[in-house]
């Protein structure tokens, strides 16, 4: 299931995802779980694509 984070600029500043991988907190494959959306339509498309709707 994708994790949709609203406000890409905010989340990319708040959390250093690359550092989490480097430190072994998450795996590189986990990065594919995080999707960024700046509007409802983008979030809707991410969810539709995941569930093949």
C-alpha positions as CSV (number, residue, x, y, z in Angstrom):
1,X,0.0,0.0,0.0
2,X,1.5,3.4,-0.9
3,X,2.1,6.0,1.7
4,X,0.8,9.3,0.2
5,X,2.5,12.3,1.8
6,X,0.7,15.6,1.0
7,X,3.0,18.6,0.4
8,X,6.2,17.3,-1.3
9,X,8.3,20.3,-0.4
10,X,7.4,20.0,3.2
11,X,8.1,16.3,3.5
12,X,11.3,16.4,1.6
13,X,12.6,19.1,3.9
14,X,11.3,17.4,7.1
15,X,12.6,13.9,6.5
16,X,15.9,13.0,4.8
17,X,14.8,9.7,3.2
18,X,18.2,9.0,1.7
19,X,19.8,9.3,5.1
20,X,17.3,6.8,6.6
21,X,18.5,4.3,3.9
22,X,22.1,5.1,4.6
23,X,21.7,4.5,8.3
24,X,19.8,1.3,7.7
25,X,16.6,2.5,9.3
26,X,14.7,1.6,6.1
27,X,15.7,-0.3,3.0
28,X,16.1,1.3,-0.4
29,X,13.1,-0.7,-1.5
30,X,11.0,1.0,1.2
31,X,11.4,4.3,-0.7
32,X,9.1,3.1,-3.3
33,X,6.3,3.0,-0.7
34,X,6.4,6.8,-0.3
35,X,4.5,8.8,-2.9
36,X,4.3,12.6,-2.8
37,X,1.2,14.5,-3.8
38,X,0.6,18.2,-3.8
39,X,-3.1,18.0,-4.7
40,X,-6.0,15.6,-4.3
41,X,-6.0,14.6,-7.9
42,X,-2.4,13.4,-7.8
43,X,-3.2,11.4,-4.6
44,X,-6.3,9.9,-6.3
45,X,-4.2,8.8,-9.3
46,X,-1.6,7.2,-7.0
47,X,-4.3,5.2,-5.2
48,X,-6.1,4.3,-8.4
49,X,-2.8,3.1,-9.9
50,X,-1.9,1.0,-6.9
51,X,-5.3,-0.7,-6.8
52,X,-5.5,-0.9,-10.6
53,X,-8.8,1.0,-10.7
